[in-house]
């Protein structure tokens, strides 16, 4: 293992997990949320990586989005929240 450079200022993690028989993030439309966040971040040139994740243990309040390293967790995220999340990112990270 060796250290490497840090290409992003922030990571946005979007849970896309699906559990049979339980409420889960994927049921709430997390894939389109991730796709929209990724497209908007890219269009703005923000040094932010938007990635899908497996279960983060917040199934009852999914879809879940987490901004790191800020440790900001959002539950019950909808497409209507995408612009608000991008606004938070724009306010805290200058474009690259």
C-alpha positions in Angstrom: 0.0 0.0 0.0 1.2 3.5 -0.8 -0.3 7.0 -0.2 -1.7 8.7 -3.3 -3.0 12.2 -4.1 -6.5 13.2 -3.2 -8.2 14.1 -6.5 -11.5 15.2 -4.9 -12.4 17.7 -2.2 -15.6 15.8 -1.2 -17.3 12.5 -1.7 -21.1 12.2 -2.1 -22.2 8.7 -1.3 -25.6 7.6 -2.5 -27.0 4.3 -1.2 -28.3 2.2 -4.0 -28.8 -1.0 -2.0 -31.9 -3.1 -2.3 -33.1 -5.6 0.2 -35.8 -8.1 -0.5 -38.9 -7.7 1.7 -37.7 -4.5 3.3 -37.8 -0.8 2.5 -34.5 0.2 0.9 -32.8 3.1 -0.8 -33.2 1.6 -4.3 -37.0 1.4 -3.8 -37.0 5.2 -3.3 -35.3 5.9 -6.6 -31.7 6.4 -5.5 -30.2 5.6 -8.9 -31.8 8.6 -10.6 -30.8 10.7 -7.7 -27.2 9.6 -8.0 -27.2 10.1 -11.8 -28.6 13.7 -11.4 -26.1 14.6 -8.7 -23.2 13.2 -10.8 -24.3 15.1 -13.9 -24.8 18.4 -12.1 -21.5 18.2 -10.2 -19.7 17.4 -13.5 -21.4 20.2 -15.4 -20.3 22.7 -12.7 -16.7 21.3 -12.7 -16.8 20.7 -8.9 -13.9 18.5 -7.5 -16.5 16.2 -6.0 -16.9 12.4 -6.6 -20.5 11.1 -6.6 -20.5 7.3 -6.0 -23.1 4.7 -5.3 -22.7 2.6 -2.2 -24.1 -0.5 -0.7 -26.2 -0.4 2.5 -25.3 2.3 5.0 -27.8 0.9 7.6 -30.3 3.7 7.1 -32.9 1.7 5.2 -36.0 3.1 7.0 -35.1 6.6 5.9 -33.8 5.9 2.5 -32.8 7.0 0.0 -29.7 8.1 1.9 -27.1 10.6 0.7 -23.9 11.3 2.7 -21.4 14.1 2.0 -17.9 13.4 3.3 -15.7 14.5 4.9 -18.4 16.8 6.2 -20.3 13.9 7.8 -23.6 15.2 6.5 -26.3 12.5 6.3 -29.6 13.1 4.5 -32.5 10.7 4.5 -35.7 10.5 2.5 -33.9 12.2 -0.3 -35.9 12.8 -3.5 -35.2 14.3 -6.9 -36.5 17.6 -5.5 -33.5 17.6 -3.1 -30.8 17.3 -5.7 -30.4 21.0 -6.4 -30.3 21.7 -2.6 -27.5 19.2 -2.2 -25.6 20.7 -5.2 -26.0 24.1 -3.7 -24.4 22.8 -0.4 -21.5 21.5 -2.5 -21.1 24.7 -4.5 -21.0 26.8 -1.3 -18.2 24.6 0.2 -16.1 23.7 -2.8 -14.8 26.0 -5.4 -14.8 24.7 -9.0 -11.6 23.0 -10.1 
